[in-house]
Amino acid sequence: MPHRIRDTGMRTSRLPKSQRVLLLVDFITALDFPGAGRLAAPALAAARATAALKERLRGEGVATLYANDNFGAWQSDFHSLVSGCLGRGGEAGEIARVLYPQADDITLLKPRHSAFYGSPLELLLAEMDARELVICGLATDRCVQLTAADAFLREYKTWVPADCTAAEDEDAKARSLAYMESVLKCDVRPSTSLPPAPAPKP
């Protein structure tokens, strides 16, 4: 895992310490791409399950971090993306309402599929003393799987609750979850099977 950001004395960290971090990948979406019609309903179901899980984890002091595509618009910011989705009808607007970021949630934009690639995620997690990730989001067989692969390479213990992800095709989702479980060593039990909190660092 990466070392913490070197303290230059020029900043005061406002990041929470959280050995387990809930990482929400690409839930904020306009659902206006090819195949979105097949993704919309399962995405909303996954968002609702994730919202319930988020509430439970919040009660344990677990921090939430949103990582979302910037859709190529670097002049934008995360909350502008949320506002744009809130103004939409259908599943896109409902997902944004269900998973609206709270004031203490952390948000970042990412340029590619993995939440780690080209983003400050790795540095943020190191500063938070994170040891375990709970990855939820869209789509299971794309951005979620690639994020889980990068987490595996960085030796994070990872839980990908099966009911908190969605894909355009159920068979593709099942294959992806099986790969993450067997190859990337992820726990893929559903959100109702909440694993115990990580033991404190010695």
TAJOMO-V459203 format. One record per backbone hydrogen bond with DSSP energy under -1.0 kcal/mol. CO is the residue of the C=O (numbers start at 1). NH is the residue of the N-H. Records with the same first field share a line. If there is no record, write none. Layout:
# TAJOMO-V459203
CO: NH  NH
This chain:
# TAJOMO-V459203
19: 131  132
21: 134
22: 65
23: 136
24: 67
25: 138
27: 29
33: 36
35: 39
36: 40
39: 43
40: 44
41: 45
42: 46
43: 47
44: 48
45: 49
46: 50
47: 51
48: 52
49: 53
50: 54
51: 55
52: 56
53: 57
54: 58
55: 59
57: 60  62
58: 61
63: 22
64: 106
65: 24
66: 108
67: 26
68: 110
70: 73
72: 74
73: 76
77: 81
78: 82
79: 83
80: 84
81: 85
82: 86
83: 87
85: 88
89: 93
90: 94
91: 95
92: 96
93: 97
94: 98
95: 99
102: 105
106: 66
108: 68
110: 70
116: 119
120: 124
121: 125
122: 126
123: 127
124: 128
125: 130
126: 129
128: 18
131: 157
132: 21
133: 159
134: 23
136: 25
137: 166
139: 142  144
140: 145
142: 146
143: 147
144: 148
145: 149
146: 150
147: 151
148: 152
149: 153
150: 154
151: 156
152: 155
157: 133
158: 187
159: 135
161: 164
164: 137
166: 140
169: 173
170: 174
171: 175
172: 176
173: 177
174: 178
175: 179
176: 180
177: 181
178: 182
179: 183  184
180: 186
187: 160
188: 162
190: 193
